[in-house]
């Protein structure tokens, strides 16, 4: 993993468990939400799906906030290279959105990352960009 990119470590932690366009994902993780909360949950599900496919282009282009993409680029390389490195360190991509809290154009998605015997709880901060929601920060808990 690239140690010069602390936000990348958090990305990897979230991905270890496991968006201009919002998906119509209807699995258990999003079906309990409605309105903007559902759009936020869909962004997390889209992230999970793109990560499992190794689609760092989609993650950087459609799912991460512009400011986070710029942070990766400022630290050398590109967002795609940083995300690719995190994805290569990953063996499972199972995220469940447990709760979504909203505060204007910002949201927090509390997710459970399935790691077998010991799940990891994470908080993802998302911001409204255009018509969709994008991940702006990954926080371990």
N, C-alpha and C positions, 0 to 999 in steps of 0.2 A: 504494500500500500504506500502511496506517496505521503511521506510524513510532513512535507511542506504544506500540505493542504488540510488543516484541521477540520474545516467544514466537510471535507471529503470523508474523514473518519466517521463523522456522524451519518453521512449518507450510507457508508458501508454498514454501519451498525443497524440502520433501518432495513437495508436490503438484506442483511444477514438473515433476517427472519424470512427474511424474505423477499398548460393544456389549452392551448388555444381552443381546441375542440373538446367538448365534454363528451364522455362516452355514455352509452345507455346501459351500462353495466347494471345487472339486476340481481347480483348474488346477495347472500345473507348480510354481508357487510354494509351494503348501501340501502337495502330495501326498507330499513327501519327509519330512514331519514326522508325529509321532504324539503322542497324549496332550495335555498342556497346551501343548507346543510347537506342535502343530497348531492349537489354539484361539487361540494368540497370532498365528500366521501368518494364520489366518482373519480375525482382527480387522483386521490390516493390509490384507488383501484387501477386506474390507468397507469400510474407509476409502477405498481406491482406487476402488471401485465408487461409493460415495456421492459422492466428489469429482468423478468423471467425469460424474455426473448433476446436479451442482450442488445436492446435497441437504444443505445446511448444517444443517438441523433434525436429520436422522439423525446427522450427525457429532457435533453437540453433545449430543444426547439419548442416543445409544447407543454412541458410539465413543471419546469423550474422557472422561478421568477427571474426577470432580466437582471436584477441586482445580484442574485446568487450566481448566475452564469458569468457575469462580469467579474465577480470575485475569483472564480476559478481561473478565468483568463488572465487576470492581473498577476496571479501567482505563478505564471508560466504555463505554457501549453494552451490547451483549449478545454472547454467544459467537456466535450466529448471524450478527450483523452483521460481526464480525471474520472469521469463516470465509468469509462471502460475499465480503468484500473480497479475501481471499487467493485464492479460487477465480477471481475475475474477472481476476486477474493471471496466470492459468495457461493454457497452451495444450496441455499434454500430461499424461496421468495414468497413466503406465506404471511400476508398482513391482513389483519381484521380491524376495521374501524369500529372502535368501541363507543366513542362520544365525539361530538362536534360542538364547539362553542363559537359563537359569532360575536364580533365587536366591530360593527361598521364594515369597512372594506378589508378586515383582517379576520382570520379564523384560526382556531387550533383544533387539529384532529388528534385525538388520543387513539393510538393504535397498539394492538398486541401483535408482536412478531413471534410466530410459532417456531420455537427452537427445540421441539421434542419435550424433554422432561422439564425444561425451564424456559418459560416464555419471557420475552423482554417487552416492557412497556416503553413506548416512545411517544413524544409529542412532536407533531409536525405543524409548523406555522405556515399558513397560506395567505396570500394576498390576492385581491381581485385585480386582474389585469384584463382590460377590455371586457369581453362578455364572459370570461372564464376565471377560474381560480388556479393559482400556481403556487408551488411549494417554495417558500422563502427561507426556511430554516428547519434543521433537524436537531432535536434535543433528546438526549438520553435521560431516562429517569430510573 
